Amino acid sequence: MARVSTYLNFPRNTEEAFNFYKSVFGGEFDGGINRMGEVPPQEGQPPMKEEDKNLVMHVALPILGGHVLMGTDAPESMGFKVTHGNNIYINLEPDTRAETEKLFKALSEGGKVEMKLQEMFWGDYFGSCTDKFGVQWMFNCSSKT
């Protein structure tokens, strides 16, 4: 089923932040906490630093009304610079790839494609862009059609 969620980037304290949110909203992390060390080596990328392997790659916490708060560590050692304003994405999970491509094309027009839509190692069709108003969008489609 299609849904919208909020995606938060933190420099190195995602786990601390999400444990706080869990204490506020209750519930459990959907799928546990995935770590950077679980990511397979990426072609053309340097090996992951040992101190980065325990960082949070992905965490999801259902909060109110079916809304899901998601997050990741985005440390400078991996080329990120988290500042207020670039640490939040609206995450769209359309039902089909066609709908994903339509929304991606429309929202990225006049903006900037950060990552083109593509197959990802976790099995989904993923991409991200910033629209012409500076709003950051992520797309994650689990459907193969």
C-alpha positions as MATLAB code, in Angstrom:
seq = 'MARVSTYLNFPRNTEEAFNFYKSVFGGEFDGGINRMGEVPPQEGQPPMKEEDKNLVMHVALPILGGHVLMGTDAPESMGFKVTHGNNIYINLEPDTRAETEKLFKALSEGGKVEMKLQEMFWGDYFGSCTDKFGVQWMFNCSSKT';
ca = [
       0.000    0.000    0.000;
       1.321    3.456   -0.889;
       2.392    5.689    1.987;
       4.304    8.842    2.815;
       6.856    9.099    5.596;
       9.383   11.592    6.908;
      13.095   10.770    6.553;
      15.593   12.376    8.939;
      19.393   12.586    8.542;
      21.664   12.896   11.561;
      25.457   13.334   11.620;
      26.193   10.321   13.885;
      23.437   10.174   16.484;
      20.458    8.600   14.711;
      20.245    5.731   17.188;
      20.177    8.139   20.134;
      17.518   10.298   18.437;
      15.320    7.327   17.511;
      15.566    5.816   20.987;
      14.316    9.191   22.232;
      11.434    9.201   19.694;
      10.622    5.614   20.687;
      10.409    6.711   24.344;
       8.016    9.504   23.343;
       5.753    7.619   20.896;
       6.195    4.036   22.092;
       6.129    1.117   19.673;
       8.982   -0.791   18.089;
      11.342   -0.162   15.201;
       9.930   -1.647   12.000;
      12.578   -4.192   10.943;
      15.006   -3.280   13.714;
      18.031   -1.055   13.139;
      20.036   -1.685    9.966;
      23.749   -0.832   10.212;
      26.168    0.630    7.665;
      28.356   -2.463    8.067;
      25.551   -4.515    6.453;
      25.913   -2.608    3.164;
      27.799   -4.623    0.544;
      30.969   -2.973   -0.835;
      30.077   -0.453   -3.540;
      32.026   -0.424   -6.803;
      34.181    2.673   -7.134;
      33.845    3.536   -3.449;
      36.611    3.271   -0.845;
      36.199    0.614    1.856;
      34.026    1.661    4.777;
      35.912    2.919    7.810;
      35.699    0.615   10.806;
      34.266    3.390   13.019;
      31.390    3.870   10.528;
      30.242    0.248   10.366;
      27.996    0.483   13.461;
      26.279    3.670   12.280;
      22.585    3.502   11.383;
      21.904    2.887    7.696;
      18.121    2.788    8.204;
      15.602    2.799   11.022;
      11.802    3.213   10.893;
       9.412    3.993   13.750;
       5.631    4.110   13.244;
       4.322    7.109   15.179;
       0.827    8.634   14.867;
      -1.954    7.878   12.395;
       0.094    5.449   10.309;
       2.880    7.988    9.767;
       6.390    6.530    9.845;
       9.467    8.396   10.992;
      12.612    7.053    9.258;
      16.250    7.969    9.674;
      19.908    7.415    8.865;
      23.346    8.547    9.948;
      24.905   10.896    7.382;
      28.445   11.490    8.688;
      31.045   13.792    7.165;
      33.386   10.786    6.816;
      30.992    9.567    4.092;
      30.817   12.925    2.323;
      27.744   14.374    4.050;
      27.377   17.678    5.831;
      24.160   17.721    7.808;
      22.775   21.179    8.472;
      19.292   22.316    9.438;
      17.331   22.276    6.196;
      19.072   19.371    4.454;
      18.379   16.795    7.125;
      14.743   16.077    6.201;
      13.258   14.273    3.185;
       9.674   13.478    2.338;
       9.737    9.775    1.482;
       7.222    8.551   -1.103;
       6.437    4.847   -1.486;
       4.182    4.567   -4.565;
       2.402    1.325   -5.433;
       3.937    0.963   -8.925;
       7.140    1.814  -10.755;
       5.151    3.754  -13.345;
       3.706    5.982  -10.624;
       7.180    6.305   -9.071;
       8.662    7.423  -12.403;
       5.803    9.885  -13.039;
       6.159   11.524   -9.614;
       9.977   11.541   -9.796;
       9.954   13.212  -13.230;
       7.435   15.857  -12.142;
       9.110   16.696   -8.829;
      12.660   16.790  -10.227;
      11.770   19.033  -13.192;
      13.480   22.374  -12.633;
      15.201   20.951   -9.562;
      18.137   18.595   -9.060;
      18.328   14.807   -9.336;
      20.510   13.542   -6.491;
      20.202    9.840   -7.331;
      18.414    8.654  -10.467;
      15.795    5.951  -10.034;
      17.534    2.575   -9.974;
      17.511   -0.947   -8.563;
      19.084   -1.008   -5.099;
      20.826   -3.767   -3.169;
      17.873   -4.042   -0.761;
      15.637   -5.008   -3.696;
      13.636   -1.819   -4.249;
      13.533    0.860   -6.952;
      14.978    4.010   -5.351;
      15.956    7.567   -6.213;
      16.057   11.061   -4.730;
      15.759   14.646   -5.886;
      15.352   18.200   -4.705;
      12.463   20.061   -6.298;
      12.665   23.595   -7.692;
      11.561   24.947   -4.303;
      14.368   23.199   -2.377;
      12.196   20.415   -0.884;
      13.984   17.045   -0.753;
      12.149   13.915   -1.919;
      13.014   10.219   -1.713;
      11.262    7.508   -3.722;
      11.219    3.859   -2.694;
       9.080    1.430   -4.704;
       8.924   -2.210   -3.604;
       6.823   -3.307   -6.569;
       8.556   -5.012   -9.499;
       5.885   -3.668  -11.862;
];
